Amino acid sequence: MAVCILGSSRSGTSLVTRALNVCGLNLGPAEDLAGAHEHSNPAGYWENLPIQRFNEELLQHLGGSWCVVPDMAPGWASRPDLEPYRNRARRLVAKLAEREPWGWKDPRNSLTLPLWQELIPELRVVVCVRNPLEAASSIQKAVVRSGVDAPVVRLAYGLELWGSYQGQIRRHLKPGRYIVTHYESWFSNPHAELIRVASWVGLSPGPAELERAVAGIDPDLRRNIAGKGQSISDLPPSICTLYEAMCAEAGEVFRATQASP
Protein backbone atom coordinates (compact mmCIF):
# COMPACT_ATOMS: atom_id res chain seq x y z
CA MET A 1 0.00 0.00 0.00
CA ALA A 2 1.44 3.34 -1.12
CA VAL A 3 0.67 6.73 0.43
CA CYS A 4 1.56 10.18 -0.85
CA ILE A 5 1.26 13.16 1.52
CA LEU A 6 0.95 16.47 -0.30
CA GLY A 7 -0.54 19.94 -0.14
CA SER A 8 0.49 23.51 -0.63
CA SER A 9 3.83 24.40 0.92
CA ARG A 10 3.55 25.36 4.61
CA SER A 11 0.28 23.47 5.10
CA GLY A 12 1.30 20.92 7.70
CA THR A 13 2.61 18.14 5.46
CA SER A 14 5.66 17.63 7.69
CA LEU A 15 3.57 17.41 10.85
CA VAL A 16 1.20 14.85 9.31
CA THR A 17 4.01 12.79 7.79
CA ARG A 18 5.93 12.54 11.05
CA ALA A 19 2.80 11.40 12.88
CA LEU A 20 2.07 8.70 10.28
CA ASN A 21 5.70 7.58 10.38
CA VAL A 22 5.49 7.07 14.15
CA CYS A 23 2.34 5.03 13.50
CA GLY A 24 4.14 2.69 11.09
CA LEU A 25 4.42 4.34 7.67
CA ASN A 26 7.77 3.55 6.08
CA LEU A 27 9.39 6.70 4.65
CA GLY A 28 12.64 5.04 3.60
CA PRO A 29 16.10 5.01 5.24
CA ALA A 30 16.77 7.75 7.80
CA GLU A 31 19.70 9.00 5.75
CA ASP A 32 17.32 9.74 2.86
CA LEU A 33 15.11 12.06 4.93
CA ALA A 34 15.47 15.84 5.03
CA GLY A 35 16.47 17.14 8.44
CA ALA A 36 15.23 20.02 10.51
CA HIS A 37 15.68 23.71 9.70
CA GLU A 38 16.22 26.21 12.49
CA HIS A 39 13.86 28.83 11.08
CA SER A 40 11.29 27.13 8.88
CA ASN A 41 10.84 23.63 10.32
CA PRO A 42 12.73 22.87 13.56
CA ALA A 43 10.83 19.58 14.02
CA GLY A 44 12.05 18.22 10.66
CA TYR A 45 10.69 18.02 7.13
CA TRP A 46 10.35 14.22 6.81
CA GLU A 47 10.80 14.44 3.03
CA ASN A 48 12.46 11.66 1.08
CA LEU A 49 15.38 13.59 -0.44
CA PRO A 50 15.78 11.42 -3.57
CA ILE A 51 12.09 11.97 -4.40
CA GLN A 52 12.32 15.67 -3.54
CA ARG A 53 15.26 16.08 -5.93
CA PHE A 54 13.43 14.09 -8.59
CA ASN A 55 10.31 16.26 -8.33
CA GLU A 56 12.32 19.48 -8.48
CA GLU A 57 14.32 18.30 -11.51
CA LEU A 58 11.10 17.22 -13.22
CA LEU A 59 9.54 20.64 -12.59
CA GLN A 60 12.68 22.29 -13.97
CA HIS A 61 12.47 20.12 -17.08
CA LEU A 62 8.89 21.32 -17.50
CA GLY A 63 10.04 24.94 -17.19
CA GLY A 64 9.40 25.73 -13.53
CA SER A 65 10.28 24.92 -9.94
CA TRP A 66 8.57 24.52 -6.56
CA CYS A 67 7.83 28.26 -6.46
CA VAL A 68 7.25 28.84 -10.19
CA VAL A 69 4.49 26.54 -11.43
CA PRO A 70 5.19 25.44 -15.03
CA ASP A 71 2.62 25.06 -17.78
CA MET A 72 1.12 21.61 -17.17
CA ALA A 73 -1.31 20.88 -19.98
CA PRO A 74 -3.65 17.87 -19.64
CA GLY A 75 -1.80 14.63 -20.40
CA TRP A 76 1.64 16.05 -19.69
CA ALA A 77 2.67 13.03 -17.59
CA SER A 78 2.50 10.76 -20.66
CA ARG A 79 4.82 12.89 -22.81
CA PRO A 80 7.46 10.73 -24.60
CA ASP A 81 10.31 12.99 -23.46
CA LEU A 82 9.50 12.13 -19.85
CA GLU A 83 10.23 8.42 -20.20
CA PRO A 84 13.65 8.77 -18.50
CA TYR A 85 11.89 10.46 -15.59
CA ARG A 86 9.26 7.70 -15.41
CA ASN A 87 12.01 5.06 -15.34
CA ARG A 88 13.82 6.93 -12.59
CA ALA A 89 10.59 7.26 -10.59
CA ARG A 90 9.99 3.51 -10.90
CA ARG A 91 13.38 2.86 -9.30
CA LEU A 92 12.63 5.26 -6.45
CA VAL A 93 9.29 3.57 -5.84
CA ALA A 94 10.82 0.09 -5.91
CA LYS A 95 13.27 1.05 -3.18
CA LEU A 96 10.55 2.40 -0.90
CA ALA A 97 8.18 -0.50 -1.57
CA GLU A 98 10.63 -2.99 -0.07
CA ARG A 99 8.90 -2.47 3.29
CA GLU A 100 5.16 -1.86 3.51
CA PRO A 101 3.17 0.19 4.25
CA TRP A 102 5.24 2.87 2.58
CA GLY A 103 4.88 6.43 1.44
CA TRP A 104 6.50 9.80 1.00
CA LYS A 105 5.82 13.49 1.50
CA ASP A 106 6.65 16.37 -0.79
CA PRO A 107 4.50 19.44 -1.46
CA ARG A 108 5.83 19.33 -5.04
CA ASN A 109 3.72 16.22 -5.55
CA SER A 110 0.77 18.62 -5.66
CA LEU A 111 2.09 19.48 -9.14
CA THR A 112 3.66 16.18 -10.23
CA LEU A 113 0.85 13.92 -8.94
CA PRO A 114 -0.32 12.71 -12.41
CA LEU A 115 3.03 11.07 -13.08
CA TRP A 116 2.96 9.20 -9.77
CA GLN A 117 -0.65 8.14 -10.30
CA GLU A 118 0.32 6.74 -13.68
CA LEU A 119 3.06 4.64 -12.09
CA ILE A 120 1.09 3.66 -8.95
CA PRO A 121 -2.61 3.26 -9.86
CA GLU A 122 -3.54 2.27 -6.28
CA LEU A 123 -1.80 5.31 -4.77
CA ARG A 124 -3.57 6.79 -1.74
CA VAL A 125 -3.28 10.56 -1.30
CA VAL A 126 -3.38 12.53 1.95
CA VAL A 127 -4.20 16.15 1.13
CA CYS A 128 -3.08 18.66 3.76
CA VAL A 129 -4.88 22.01 3.73
CA ARG A 130 -4.40 25.17 5.75
CA ASN A 131 -6.00 28.60 5.89
CA PRO A 132 -4.58 30.22 2.71
CA LEU A 133 -3.76 33.45 4.56
CA GLU A 134 -1.58 31.53 7.03
CA ALA A 135 0.01 29.34 4.37
CA ALA A 136 0.71 32.31 2.08
CA SER A 137 2.39 34.26 4.87
CA SER A 138 4.63 31.28 5.62
CA ILE A 139 5.32 30.70 1.91
CA GLN A 140 6.35 34.34 1.57
CA LYS A 141 8.98 33.90 4.27
CA ALA A 142 10.18 30.60 2.79
CA VAL A 143 10.66 32.19 -0.63
CA VAL A 144 12.70 34.99 0.96
CA ARG A 145 14.93 32.42 2.68
CA SER A 146 15.40 30.55 -0.62
CA GLY A 147 16.97 33.65 -2.15
CA VAL A 148 14.28 34.52 -4.69
CA ASP A 149 14.31 38.26 -5.38
CA ALA A 150 11.43 40.73 -5.16
CA PRO A 151 8.92 41.50 -6.64
CA VAL A 152 7.69 37.90 -6.29
CA VAL A 153 8.26 38.04 -2.53
CA ARG A 154 4.88 39.38 -1.44
CA LEU A 155 1.81 37.95 0.23
CA ALA A 156 -0.16 37.98 -3.04
CA TYR A 157 2.48 35.71 -4.55
CA GLY A 158 2.06 33.22 -1.70
CA LEU A 159 -1.70 33.22 -2.25
CA GLU A 160 -1.21 32.68 -5.97
CA LEU A 161 1.10 29.76 -5.30
CA TRP A 162 -1.37 28.30 -2.80
CA GLY A 163 -4.10 28.52 -5.43
CA SER A 164 -1.93 26.91 -8.12
CA TYR A 165 -1.01 23.99 -5.87
CA GLN A 166 -4.54 23.40 -4.61
CA GLY A 167 -5.99 23.80 -8.10
CA GLN A 168 -3.67 21.13 -9.47
CA ILE A 169 -4.49 18.84 -6.56
CA ARG A 170 -8.25 19.14 -7.05
CA ARG A 171 -7.88 18.56 -10.77
CA HIS A 172 -6.16 15.22 -10.37
CA LEU A 173 -7.68 13.63 -7.27
CA LYS A 174 -9.36 10.27 -7.87
CA PRO A 175 -12.62 9.46 -6.02
CA GLY A 176 -12.03 7.11 -3.11
CA ARG A 177 -8.26 7.53 -3.32
CA TYR A 178 -7.76 10.58 -1.13
CA ILE A 179 -8.50 12.07 2.26
CA VAL A 180 -8.38 15.76 3.24
CA THR A 181 -6.95 16.80 6.60
CA HIS A 182 -6.93 20.38 7.90
CA TYR A 183 -3.95 21.86 9.73
CA GLU A 184 -6.26 23.24 12.41
CA SER A 185 -7.47 19.75 13.34
CA TRP A 186 -4.00 18.68 14.46
CA PHE A 187 -4.03 21.35 17.17
CA SER A 188 -7.68 21.23 18.22
CA ASN A 189 -7.98 17.42 18.55
CA PRO A 190 -4.79 15.73 17.31
CA HIS A 191 -5.62 12.31 18.74
CA ALA A 192 -8.93 12.02 16.87
CA GLU A 193 -7.53 13.43 13.63
CA LEU A 194 -4.54 11.09 13.70
CA ILE A 195 -6.79 8.06 14.22
CA ARG A 196 -8.99 9.20 11.30
CA VAL A 197 -6.11 9.68 8.86
CA ALA A 198 -4.06 6.67 10.01
CA SER A 199 -7.06 4.36 9.72
CA TRP A 200 -7.83 5.63 6.23
CA VAL A 201 -4.33 4.88 4.96
CA GLY A 202 -4.47 1.40 6.48
CA LEU A 203 -2.39 1.86 9.62
CA SER A 204 -3.37 0.31 12.96
CA PRO A 205 -1.23 2.05 15.59
CA GLY A 206 -1.40 0.95 19.18
CA PRO A 207 -2.01 3.31 22.13
CA ALA A 208 1.73 3.85 22.72
CA GLU A 209 2.34 4.83 19.09
CA LEU A 210 -0.63 7.18 19.09
CA GLU A 211 0.53 8.90 22.25
CA ARG A 212 4.09 9.26 20.98
CA ALA A 213 2.86 10.70 17.69
CA VAL A 214 0.55 13.22 19.39
CA ALA A 215 3.25 14.18 21.90
CA GLY A 216 5.40 15.32 18.99
CA ILE A 217 2.88 17.97 17.93
CA ASP A 218 4.20 21.15 19.53
CA PRO A 219 1.69 24.05 19.57
CA ASP A 220 4.60 26.46 20.14
CA LEU A 221 5.83 25.70 16.61
CA ARG A 222 2.58 26.88 15.08
CA ARG A 223 3.35 30.18 13.39
CA ASN A 224 1.81 32.71 10.98
CA ILE A 225 -1.65 32.46 12.57
CA ALA A 226 -4.18 34.64 10.77
CA GLY A 227 -4.92 37.70 12.87
CA LYS A 228 -7.91 39.86 13.49
CA GLY A 229 -9.12 41.72 10.43
CA GLN A 230 -7.92 38.96 8.10
CA SER A 231 -10.90 37.23 6.53
CA ILE A 232 -11.09 34.47 3.94
CA SER A 233 -14.02 36.31 2.39
CA ASP A 234 -11.66 39.13 1.41
CA LEU A 235 -9.58 36.82 -0.77
CA PRO A 236 -10.04 36.36 -4.54
CA PRO A 237 -13.15 34.26 -5.32
CA SER A 238 -11.07 31.48 -6.88
CA ILE A 239 -9.08 31.07 -3.65
CA CYS A 240 -12.24 31.12 -1.53
CA THR A 241 -13.89 28.46 -3.71
CA LEU A 242 -10.88 26.14 -3.54
CA TYR A 243 -10.54 26.54 0.21
CA GLU A 244 -14.25 25.97 0.85
CA ALA A 245 -14.16 22.80 -1.26
CA MET A 246 -11.23 21.45 0.75
CA CYS A 247 -12.79 22.39 4.09
CA ALA A 248 -16.02 20.61 3.15
CA GLU A 249 -14.05 17.34 3.00
CA ALA A 250 -11.81 17.89 6.02
CA GLY A 251 -13.74 15.64 8.43
CA GLU A 252 -15.60 15.87 11.72
CA VAL A 253 -12.71 17.20 13.80
CA PHE A 254 -12.37 20.26 11.59
CA ARG A 255 -16.12 20.81 11.43
CA ALA A 256 -16.19 20.79 15.24
CA THR A 257 -13.61 23.58 15.32
CA GLN A 258 -15.76 25.64 12.98
CA ALA A 259 -18.83 25.13 15.16
CA SER A 260 -17.02 26.30 18.31
CA PRO A 261 -17.71 29.90 19.40
Buried (B, 14 or more C-beta within 10 A) or exposed (E): BBBBBBBBBBBBBBBBBBBBBBBBBBBBEEEBBBEEEEEBBEBBBBBBBBBBEBBBEBBEBBEBBBBEBBEBEEEBBEBEEBEEBBEBBEEBBEBBBEEEBBBBBBBBBBBBBBBBBBBBEEBBBBBBBBBBBBBBBBBBBBBEEEEBEEEBBEEEBBBBBBBBBBBBBBEBBEEEEBBBBBBBBBBBBBBBBBBBBBEBBEBEBEEEBBEBBBEBBEEEEBEBEBEEEEEBEEBEEEBBBBBEEBBEBBBEBBEEBEEEE
